[in-house]
Amino acid sequence: TDVSKGASDMILTDDNFGSILRAVHWGRTLYENLQKFLQFQLSINLSALGIALVSPIVGTLFPNSGFQIQPLTVLQYLWINLIMDTLAAIAFGLEPPRSEAMTQPPKNTKEPFLTKIMLSNIIVLGVYFIGLILVVQSTDILGLNKFKGIVSDERFALMSASLVFNCYIWFAIFHMFNARSVTAGKSAFANITRSRSFFLIMGFVILMQVALVQFGGAALNTAPLPLAVWGRVVLLGASAVAVGEVLRLVQRGFAKQA
């Protein structure tokens, strides 16, 4: 028996050959969940680096353009990292197995872990969000300027800082849906009804974000935002899903041609 175990590629710990199917199913699920987490983290990291690099450069060259020298503070980055690392890892790690995973062919051992589909998702959504934050800083697309003069200059500066921070987090929240798709043309909402832990973590992030913006104060460089501005921020963040779905349609078209 020991010789057989040493020479074998797989060892069953029970007398049920169905265990092989379950092991393959869970193995494919774990592999895909790791890809989802990597895709989410790299796209958020790309956008964070882009914003941290471009915003102060443009703000220095054009002081009256509205660009902030420090668009996000250290504590705000810590909260972003908590979402990207710990909470995202839990959300994607607990994604349940998909039944259709067993209909897919085996992975090619030479296939890179970071696929071309994932890379295109990371670049397109990362660049889109960099552009979105730059537009938020340089224009009044969210209607905050109507409160200028009504509140003190210090309060308005905190509200402007809150706006960038809030937009960033809501984009990350909705982008979590996009990150659930790592294959060409697969909808971000596939199998979503079974992902209860996914929604629980999203709900926790949303509650924490509302509390940090509304009650964080000078410590987090935030100030309460009006309800109308909140609504526009959420809608702007939701545009990430729309852009992701369009991208997946394009990817599906290319996949069919191939």
GIZI-V990287 format. One record per pair of residues at least 24 apart in sequence whose ideal C-beta (glycine too) atoms are under 10 Angstrom apart, sorted by sequence separation. I is the first residue (numbers start at 0). J is the second residue. D is the distance in Angstrom with one decimal. If there is no record, write none. Layout:
i & j & d
I & J & D
I & J & D
//
This chain:
i & j & d
47 & 71 & 7.7
135 & 159 & 9.5
141 & 165 & 9.3
51 & 76 & 8.5
141 & 166 & 7.8
175 & 200 & 8.5
176 & 201 & 9.0
136 & 162 & 8.5
140 & 166 & 9.9
175 & 201 & 6.6
135 & 162 & 6.4
136 & 163 & 6.4
135 & 163 & 6.3
172 & 200 & 10.0
173 & 201 & 9.3
205 & 233 & 9.4
47 & 76 & 7.4
172 & 201 & 6.1
175 & 204 & 8.7
132 & 162 & 9.8
135 & 165 & 9.6
136 & 166 & 9.5
132 & 163 & 6.3
135 & 166 & 5.4
47 & 79 & 6.6
134 & 166 & 9.8
135 & 167 & 9.3
172 & 204 & 6.0
46 & 79 & 9.9
47 & 80 & 8.9
171 & 204 & 8.2
172 & 205 & 6.6
132 & 166 & 6.3
44 & 79 & 9.6
131 & 166 & 7.1
132 & 167 & 6.6
169 & 204 & 9.7
43 & 79 & 7.3
44 & 80 & 9.4
47 & 83 & 8.5
131 & 167 & 9.3
168 & 204 & 7.5
169 & 205 & 8.6
172 & 208 & 7.7
43 & 80 & 9.3
168 & 205 & 8.9
171 & 208 & 9.5
128 & 166 & 8.8
132 & 170 & 8.2
43 & 82 & 7.9
44 & 83 & 7.1
128 & 167 & 7.9
131 & 170 & 6.9
168 & 207 & 9.1
169 & 208 & 7.5
40 & 80 & 9.7
43 & 83 & 5.1
168 & 208 & 5.0
42 & 83 & 9.7
43 & 84 & 10.0
167 & 208 & 10.0
168 & 209 & 10.0
40 & 82 & 9.9
41 & 83 & 9.6
128 & 170 & 5.3
39 & 82 & 9.4
40 & 83 & 5.2
127 & 170 & 9.0
128 & 171 & 8.7
165 & 208 & 7.1
168 & 211 & 8.5
39 & 83 & 7.2
40 & 84 & 7.3
43 & 87 & 8.3
164 & 208 & 8.8
165 & 209 & 9.2
168 & 212 & 8.6
124 & 170 & 8.8
128 & 174 & 7.7
165 & 211 & 9.0
36 & 83 & 9.3
40 & 87 & 6.6
127 & 174 & 9.7
164 & 211 & 8.2
165 & 212 & 5.5
36 & 84 & 9.2
39 & 87 & 5.4
40 & 88 & 8.6
164 & 212 & 7.1
39 & 88 & 9.5
125 & 174 & 9.5
124 & 174 & 6.2
161 & 211 & 9.1
162 & 212 & 9.3
36 & 87 & 5.9
39 & 90 & 8.8
40 & 91 & 9.5
161 & 212 & 5.3
164 & 215 & 8.9
35 & 87 & 8.8
36 & 88 & 5.7
39 & 91 & 6.9
161 & 213 & 9.0
187 & 239 & 9.9
188 & 240 & 8.8
36 & 89 & 9.6
38 & 91 & 9.1
124 & 177 & 6.1
187 & 240 & 6.6
36 & 90 & 8.3
37 & 91 & 9.1
120 & 174 & 9.6
123 & 177 & 9.8
124 & 178 & 8.8
158 & 212 & 9.7
161 & 215 & 8.1
33 & 88 & 9.5
35 & 90 & 8.9
36 & 91 & 4.3
164 & 219 & 8.0
32 & 88 & 9.4
35 & 91 & 4.4
36 & 92 & 7.0
164 & 220 & 7.5
165 & 221 & 8.1
187 & 243 & 5.9
188 & 244 & 9.0
34 & 91 & 8.9
35 & 92 & 9.1
120 & 177 & 6.7
121 & 178 & 9.4
163 & 220 & 9.8
164 & 221 & 6.4
186 & 243 & 9.6
187 & 244 & 6.9
32 & 90 & 9.5
33 & 91 & 7.9
36 & 94 & 9.4
120 & 178 & 7.8
157 & 215 & 9.3
161 & 219 & 8.6
186 & 244 & 7.4
32 & 91 & 5.1
33 & 92 & 8.2
35 & 94 & 6.9
157 & 216 & 8.2
160 & 219 & 9.1
161 & 220 & 7.6
162 & 221 & 9.5
165 & 224 & 6.7
31 & 91 & 9.1
32 & 92 & 5.7
120 & 180 & 7.6
157 & 217 & 7.2
160 & 220 & 4.8
161 & 221 & 4.2
162 & 222 & 9.6
169 & 229 & 9.4
173 & 233 & 8.7
187 & 247 & 7.4
32 & 93 & 8.2
71 & 132 & 9.4
117 & 178 & 9.3
120 & 181 & 7.8
159 & 220 & 10.0
160 & 221 & 6.7
161 & 222 & 5.4
172 & 233 & 9.0
176 & 237 & 9.5
186 & 247 & 6.9
32 & 94 & 5.0
70 & 132 & 7.0
157 & 219 & 9.4
160 & 222 & 7.8
161 & 223 & 7.9
162 & 224 & 6.9
170 & 232 & 9.5
173 & 235 & 9.5
174 & 236 & 8.3
177 & 239 & 6.3
184 & 246 & 9.9
185 & 247 & 6.9
186 & 248 & 9.9
29 & 92 & 8.4
31 & 94 & 7.8
32 & 95 & 9.6
70 & 133 & 9.4
117 & 180 & 9.5
157 & 220 & 6.4
158 & 221 & 8.4
159 & 222 & 8.9
161 & 224 & 5.7
165 & 228 & 8.6
169 & 232 & 5.7
173 & 236 & 4.9
176 & 239 & 8.0
177 & 240 & 6.4
180 & 243 & 7.5
184 & 247 & 5.5
32 & 96 & 9.5
116 & 180 & 8.5
117 & 181 & 5.6
119 & 183 & 9.4
153 & 217 & 9.1
156 & 220 & 9.0
157 & 221 & 6.3
158 & 222 & 4.7
165 & 229 & 7.8
168 & 232 & 9.1
169 & 233 & 5.8
172 & 236 & 6.4
173 & 237 & 5.3
175 & 239 & 9.4
176 & 240 & 5.4
179 & 243 & 9.7
180 & 244 & 9.2
183 & 247 & 7.6
184 & 248 & 7.3
29 & 94 & 9.5
31 & 96 & 9.1
67 & 132 & 9.9
70 & 135 & 9.5
116 & 181 & 6.6
117 & 182 & 9.2
157 & 222 & 3.6
158 & 223 & 7.9
166 & 231 & 9.4
167 & 232 & 10.0
169 & 234 & 9.1
170 & 235 & 7.7
171 & 236 & 8.2
172 & 237 & 9.1
173 & 238 & 8.0
174 & 239 & 4.8
175 & 240 & 9.7
177 & 242 & 8.2
178 & 243 & 8.8
182 & 247 & 9.3
184 & 249 & 9.0
185 & 250 & 9.0
186 & 251 & 9.8
28 & 94 & 7.2
31 & 97 & 7.8
66 & 132 & 9.8
70 & 136 & 6.9
116 & 182 & 6.4
156 & 222 & 8.5
157 & 223 & 9.2
158 & 224 & 6.2
162 & 228 & 7.1
166 & 232 & 5.6
169 & 235 & 7.2
170 & 236 & 4.8
173 & 239 & 4.5
174 & 240 & 7.9
177 & 243 & 3.7
180 & 246 & 9.4
183 & 249 & 9.5
184 & 250 & 5.6
185 & 251 & 8.5
28 & 95 & 7.6
29 & 96 & 9.2
66 & 133 & 7.4
114 & 181 & 7.1
116 & 183 & 5.2
155 & 222 & 8.3
157 & 224 & 10.0
158 & 225 & 8.6
161 & 228 & 9.1
165 & 232 & 5.1
166 & 233 & 9.6
169 & 236 & 3.0
170 & 237 & 9.1
172 & 239 & 8.8
173 & 240 & 5.1
176 & 243 & 7.2
177 & 244 & 8.4
180 & 247 & 6.2
183 & 250 & 4.4
184 & 251 & 3.0
28 & 96 & 4.2
65 & 133 & 9.7
113 & 181 & 9.8
114 & 182 & 8.3
115 & 183 & 9.0
116 & 184 & 9.0
154 & 222 & 5.7
165 & 233 & 9.0
168 & 236 & 7.9
169 & 237 & 7.8
170 & 238 & 8.4
171 & 239 & 8.6
173 & 241 & 9.2
174 & 242 & 9.5
176 & 244 & 9.3
182 & 250 & 8.7
183 & 251 & 5.9
184 & 252 & 8.2
27 & 96 & 7.8
28 & 97 & 7.0
31 & 100 & 7.1
64 & 133 & 9.8
67 & 136 & 6.1
114 & 183 & 9.1
116 & 185 & 9.1
153 & 222 & 9.0
154 & 223 & 9.3
162 & 231 & 9.6
166 & 235 & 6.1
167 & 236 & 8.8
169 & 238 & 10.0
170 & 239 & 5.3
173 & 242 & 9.9
174 & 243 & 7.5
177 & 246 & 8.3
182 & 251 & 9.8
183 & 252 & 9.3
184 & 253 & 9.0
26 & 96 & 9.9
27 & 97 & 8.4
30 & 100 & 9.4
65 & 135 & 9.2
66 & 136 & 5.0
158 & 228 & 8.2
162 & 232 & 7.1
165 & 235 & 9.6
166 & 236 & 6.6
169 & 239 & 8.6
173 & 243 & 8.6
177 & 247 & 8.5
180 & 250 & 9.1
183 & 253 & 7.2
184 & 254 & 5.9
25 & 96 & 6.3
65 & 136 & 5.2
66 & 137 & 6.3
161 & 232 & 9.4
165 & 236 & 8.5
183 & 254 & 4.0
184 & 255 & 8.4
24 & 96 & 5.4
28 & 100 & 6.3
31 & 103 & 9.7
41 & 113 & 8.0
64 & 136 & 8.0
65 & 137 & 4.9
150 & 222 & 8.3
182 & 254 & 8.8
183 & 255 & 9.0
24 & 97 & 8.9
27 & 100 & 4.6
64 & 137 & 5.7
65 & 138 & 7.7
24 & 98 & 8.7
26 & 100 & 9.5
27 & 101 & 7.4
65 & 139 & 8.8
183 & 257 & 8.9
21 & 96 & 9.1
25 & 100 & 9.5
37 & 112 & 7.4
38 & 113 & 8.3
42 & 117 & 9.2
46 & 121 & 9.6
54 & 129 & 9.1
24 & 100 & 6.3
27 & 103 & 7.4
30 & 106 & 7.2
37 & 113 & 6.8
38 & 114 & 9.3
41 & 117 & 8.2
45 & 121 & 6.2
49 & 125 & 6.8
53 & 129 & 6.6
57 & 133 & 7.5
61 & 137 & 8.9
23 & 100 & 8.9
24 & 101 & 5.8
41 & 118 & 8.8
44 & 121 & 9.0
45 & 122 & 7.4
48 & 125 & 8.8
49 & 126 & 7.4
52 & 129 & 9.1
53 & 130 & 9.5
23 & 101 & 7.2
27 & 105 & 9.0
34 & 112 & 6.9
38 & 116 & 9.1
42 & 120 & 6.8
43 & 121 & 9.3
46 & 124 & 7.8
47 & 125 & 9.0
50 & 128 & 8.0
54 & 132 & 7.5
58 & 136 & 8.2
146 & 224 & 9.2
27 & 106 & 8.0
33 & 112 & 7.8
34 & 113 & 8.0
38 & 117 & 4.8
41 & 120 & 9.3
42 & 121 & 4.4
45 & 124 & 8.5
46 & 125 & 4.7
49 & 128 & 8.1
50 & 129 & 5.8
53 & 132 & 8.9
54 & 133 & 7.1
57 & 136 & 8.6
58 & 137 & 9.8
65 & 144 & 9.8
103 & 182 & 8.3
146 & 225 & 6.8
26 & 106 & 9.6
34 & 114 & 7.5
37 & 117 & 7.3
38 & 118 & 8.9
41 & 121 & 4.9
42 & 122 & 8.2
45 & 125 & 3.4
46 & 126 & 8.0
49 & 129 & 3.9
53 & 133 & 6.6
57 & 137 & 8.2
145 & 225 & 9.0
20 & 101 & 7.3
39 & 120 & 9.5
40 & 121 & 9.3
41 & 122 & 9.4
42 & 123 & 8.8
43 & 124 & 9.1
44 & 125 & 8.1
45 & 126 & 7.7
46 & 127 & 8.4
47 & 128 & 9.2
48 & 129 & 8.9
49 & 130 & 9.0
50 & 131 & 9.6
143 & 224 & 7.9
146 & 227 & 10.0
23 & 105 & 8.8
30 & 112 & 8.4
34 & 116 & 9.6
35 & 117 & 9.1
38 & 120 & 5.9
39 & 121 & 9.0
42 & 124 & 5.0
43 & 125 & 7.8
46 & 128 & 4.2
47 & 129 & 9.2
50 & 132 & 5.2
54 & 136 & 6.7
143 & 225 & 8.2
145 & 227 & 9.1
146 & 228 & 8.3
34 & 117 & 6.3
38 & 121 & 6.1
42 & 125 & 4.7
45 & 128 & 8.5
46 & 129 & 5.4
49 & 132 & 8.5
50 & 133 & 7.7
53 & 136 & 10.0
54 & 137 & 9.8
141 & 224 & 9.0
142 & 225 & 8.6
145 & 228 & 9.4
37 & 121 & 8.9
41 & 125 & 7.8
42 & 126 & 9.6
45 & 129 & 7.9
46 & 130 & 9.6
49 & 133 & 9.0
87 & 171 & 8.6
91 & 175 & 8.2
143 & 227 & 9.7
39 & 124 & 9.6
42 & 127 & 9.5
43 & 128 & 8.3
46 & 131 & 8.8
47 & 132 & 9.8
75 & 160 & 8.6
79 & 164 & 8.7
82 & 167 & 9.9
86 & 171 & 10.0
90 & 175 & 6.6
94 & 179 & 7.3
142 & 227 & 6.6
143 & 228 & 5.8
38 & 124 & 9.1
42 & 128 & 7.9
46 & 132 & 7.6
50 & 136 & 9.1
75 & 161 & 9.6
78 & 164 & 8.5
82 & 168 & 7.2
99 & 185 & 9.4
141 & 227 & 9.0
142 & 228 & 6.3
87 & 174 & 10.0
91 & 178 & 7.1
141 & 228 & 5.6
72 & 160 & 7.7
75 & 163 & 8.9
76 & 164 & 9.7
79 & 167 & 6.8
83 & 171 & 7.4
87 & 175 & 6.9
90 & 178 & 9.2
91 & 179 & 7.7
97 & 185 & 9.5
141 & 229 & 9.5
142 & 230 & 9.8
143 & 231 & 9.1
67 & 156 & 9.4
70 & 159 & 9.9
71 & 160 & 8.4
75 & 164 & 5.1
78 & 167 & 9.8
79 & 168 & 7.1
82 & 171 & 5.8
86 & 175 & 9.3
90 & 179 & 9.4
141 & 230 & 9.4
142 & 231 & 6.3
143 & 232 & 9.9
70 & 160 & 7.9
74 & 164 & 9.8
75 & 165 & 10.0
78 & 168 & 7.6
82 & 172 & 8.1
99 & 189 & 8.5
100 & 190 & 9.8
141 & 231 & 4.6
69 & 160 & 8.7
76 & 167 & 9.8
87 & 178 & 7.9
99 & 190 & 8.7
140 & 231 & 7.7
141 & 232 & 6.3
67 & 159 & 7.5
71 & 163 & 6.7
72 & 164 & 8.0
75 & 167 & 8.0
79 & 171 & 7.1
97 & 189 & 7.4
98 & 190 & 8.5
67 & 160 & 7.0
70 & 163 & 5.0
71 & 164 & 6.1
75 & 168 & 8.7
82 & 175 & 8.8
97 & 190 & 5.3
141 & 234 & 9.4
65 & 159 & 8.3
69 & 163 & 10.0
70 & 164 & 8.2
96 & 190 & 8.9
141 & 235 & 7.0
95 & 190 & 7.0
140 & 235 & 7.6
67 & 163 & 6.7
71 & 167 & 6.8
94 & 190 & 7.9
97 & 193 & 8.8
135 & 231 & 10.0
66 & 163 & 10.0
70 & 167 & 8.3
94 & 191 & 9.8
96 & 193 & 9.1
135 & 232 & 8.9
95 & 193 & 4.8
94 & 193 & 8.5
95 & 194 & 6.5
94 & 194 & 5.8
95 & 195 & 8.8
135 & 235 & 7.5
93 & 194 & 7.7
95 & 196 & 8.7
134 & 235 & 9.2
93 & 195 & 8.7
94 & 196 & 8.0
95 & 197 & 9.4
91 & 194 & 9.4
93 & 196 & 4.1
94 & 197 & 6.8
132 & 235 & 9.9
90 & 194 & 8.1
92 & 196 & 8.8
93 & 197 & 7.3
131 & 235 & 6.9
91 & 196 & 9.6
131 & 236 & 9.0
90 & 196 & 6.6
91 & 197 & 7.9
93 & 199 & 9.3
89 & 196 & 7.2
90 & 197 & 5.1
93 & 200 & 8.5
131 & 238 & 7.6
89 & 197 & 9.4
90 & 198 & 9.1
128 & 236 & 9.5
131 & 239 & 8.4
54 & 163 & 8.5
90 & 199 & 8.5
91 & 200 & 9.5
89 & 199 & 9.4
90 & 200 & 4.4
128 & 238 & 9.7
89 & 200 & 6.0
90 & 201 & 7.3
127 & 238 & 8.5
128 & 239 & 7.0
131 & 242 & 9.4
88 & 200 & 9.9
127 & 239 & 7.4
50 & 163 & 8.2
87 & 200 & 8.1
90 & 203 & 9.8
86 & 200 & 5.4
89 & 203 & 10.0
90 & 204 & 9.0
128 & 242 & 9.1
85 & 200 & 9.7
86 & 201 & 8.9
124 & 239 & 6.5
127 & 242 & 5.5
127 & 243 & 9.2
50 & 167 & 7.6
86 & 203 & 7.4
87 & 204 & 9.4
82 & 200 & 9.2
86 & 204 & 6.3
124 & 242 & 6.6
123 & 242 & 7.3
124 & 243 & 6.4
127 & 246 & 9.2
47 & 167 & 7.9
123 & 243 & 8.4
46 & 167 & 7.8
82 & 203 & 10.0
86 & 207 & 9.4
82 & 204 & 5.9
123 & 245 & 9.4
124 & 246 & 7.5
81 & 204 & 9.0
120 & 243 & 7.3
123 & 246 & 5.5
43 & 167 & 8.9
46 & 170 & 7.6
47 & 171 & 9.5
46 & 171 & 8.6
82 & 207 & 9.0
78 & 204 & 9.3
81 & 207 & 9.0
82 & 208 & 9.0
120 & 246 & 6.7
123 & 249 & 9.3
43 & 170 & 8.5
119 & 246 & 7.2
120 & 247 & 8.4
123 & 250 & 9.9
42 & 170 & 9.9
43 & 171 & 5.6
46 & 174 & 8.9
119 & 247 & 10.0
42 & 171 & 9.1
78 & 207 & 7.7
78 & 208 & 8.2
116 & 246 & 9.6
119 & 249 & 8.8
120 & 250 & 8.4
43 & 174 & 7.0
116 & 247 & 9.0
119 & 250 & 6.9
39 & 171 & 8.2
42 & 174 & 6.6
43 & 175 & 9.6
78 & 211 & 6.6
116 & 250 & 6.0
119 & 253 & 9.5
39 & 174 & 6.7
42 & 177 & 7.9
43 & 178 & 9.0
115 & 250 & 9.3
38 & 174 & 9.5
39 & 175 & 6.3
42 & 178 & 7.2
75 & 211 & 8.4
39 & 176 & 10.0
41 & 178 & 9.6
74 & 211 & 9.1
78 & 215 & 9.4
116 & 253 & 9.5
39 & 177 & 8.0
40 & 178 & 8.6
115 & 253 & 9.8
116 & 254 & 8.6
38 & 177 & 8.2
39 & 178 & 3.6
35 & 175 & 9.0
38 & 178 & 4.9
39 & 179 & 8.8
75 & 215 & 8.9
37 & 178 & 8.9
38 & 179 & 9.1
74 & 215 & 8.4
78 & 219 & 8.1
35 & 177 & 9.7
36 & 178 & 7.5
38 & 180 & 8.6
77 & 219 & 9.9
35 & 178 & 5.1
38 & 181 & 6.0
34 & 178 & 9.1
35 & 179 & 5.8
37 & 181 & 8.8
74 & 218 & 7.1
75 & 219 & 6.5
35 & 180 & 8.2
74 & 219 & 5.4
75 & 220 & 6.9
35 & 181 & 5.8
72 & 218 & 9.4
74 & 220 & 7.6
75 & 221 & 8.2
32 & 179 & 9.5
34 & 181 & 4.5
72 & 219 & 7.1
73 & 220 & 9.6
74 & 221 & 9.6
31 & 179 & 9.5
33 & 181 & 9.6
34 & 182 & 9.1
72 & 220 & 4.8
32 & 181 & 9.3
71 & 220 & 8.6
72 & 221 & 9.1
31 & 181 & 6.2
30 & 181 & 9.7
31 & 182 & 8.3
69 & 220 & 8.8
42 & 239 & 9.7
//
